[in-house]
């Protein structure tokens, strides 16, 4: 496994941790106004992560693959919506995790573009 695949796998793990923490927090709170939308976005994120996990299992987790890049982009977007819908459930540490995932994805995209030039 190369560095790019390792970074993608680590970001997948961090995204799963993020989803789990938000979901646990949502279950512990009384009814939230945006609970259905939050659950929908969590489900979407987990679905995208499952698709990426399949690519990882097949040893095809590469940013050079447009499907992998697009799916990971969808993960990042879903995480941002989860953050928005979760509101006060997302503390500083959890938000920082989101920023790290997004910045890692951006780094891989920029590195990929530099490699093409």
C-alpha positions in Angstrom: 0.0 0.0 0.0 1.4 3.4 -1.0 1.3 6.6 1.0 -1.8 7.9 -0.8 -3.8 4.7 -0.1 -2.7 4.8 3.6 -3.8 8.4 4.0 -7.2 7.6 2.4 -7.6 4.6 4.6 -6.8 6.7 7.7 -9.3 9.4 6.6 -11.9 6.7 6.1 -11.3 5.5 9.7 -11.5 9.0 11.1 -14.7 9.7 9.2 -16.2 6.5 10.7 -15.1 7.7 14.2 -16.7 11.1 13.5 -20.0 9.5 12.5 -20.0 7.2 15.5 -19.4 10.0 18.0 -22.1 12.2 16.5 -24.6 9.3 16.4 -23.9 8.4 20.0 -24.4 12.0 21.0 -27.6 12.2 19.1 -29.0 9.1 20.8 -28.2 10.5 24.2 -30.1 13.7 23.6 -33.8 14.3 23.7 -35.6 14.8 20.4 -33.8 17.2 18.1 -35.6 19.2 15.4 -33.2 18.1 12.7 -32.9 14.5 13.9 -34.2 12.9 10.7 -31.9 14.9 8.4 -29.0 14.1 10.7 -29.7 10.4 10.5 -30.1 10.6 6.7 -26.8 12.3 6.3 -25.1 9.9 8.7 -26.5 7.0 6.7 -25.3 8.5 3.4 -21.9 9.0 4.8 -21.7 5.4 6.0 -22.9 4.2 2.6 -20.1 6.1 0.9 -17.6 4.8 3.4 -18.8 1.2 2.7 -18.2 1.8 -1.1 -14.7 3.1 -0.3 -14.1 0.1 2.0 -14.9 -2.2 -0.9 -12.4 -0.4 -3.1 -9.8 -0.8 -0.2 -10.5 -4.5 0.1 -9.9 -4.9 -3.6 -6.7 -2.9 -3.3 -8.1 -0.2 -5.6 -8.2 2.7 -3.2 -6.4 5.3 -5.4 -7.1 9.0 -6.0 -6.2 8.4 -9.6 -9.5 6.5 -9.9 -12.2 9.1 -10.6 -14.8 7.0 -8.8 -12.7 6.9 -5.6 -12.1 10.6 -5.7 -15.8 11.4 -6.3 -16.9 9.0 -3.5 -14.5 10.5 -1.1 -15.7 14.0 -2.1 -19.2 12.8 -1.2 -18.0 11.6 2.2 -16.5 15.0 2.9 -19.7 16.8 1.9 -21.9 14.4 4.0 -19.7 15.0 7.0 -20.1 18.8 6.5 -23.9 18.3 6.4 -23.7 16.1 9.5 -21.8 18.8 11.3 -24.4 21.4 10.3 -27.4 19.2 11.4 -25.7 18.0 14.6 -25.3 21.6 15.9 -24.1 21.5 19.5 -23.2 17.8 19.4 -20.0 18.8 17.5 -17.4 20.1 19.9 -14.0 21.6 19.1 -12.2 18.2 19.0 -14.8 16.7 16.7 -14.9 19.7 14.4 -11.1 19.6 14.2 -11.4 16.0 13.1 -13.6 17.1 10.2 -11.1 19.8 9.2 -8.3 17.2 9.2 -10.3 14.9 7.0 -11.1 17.7 4.6 -7.6 19.1 4.5 -6.2 15.6 3.9 -8.5 15.2 0.9 -7.6 18.6 -0.4 -3.9 17.7 0.0 -4.3 14.5 -2.1 -6.2 16.4 -4.8 -3.5 19.1 -5.0 -0.7 16.4 -5.0 -2.5 14.6 -7.8 -2.7 17.8 -9.9 0.9 18.5 -9.4 1.8 15.0 -10.5 -0.1 15.5 -13.8 1.8 18.7 -14.6 
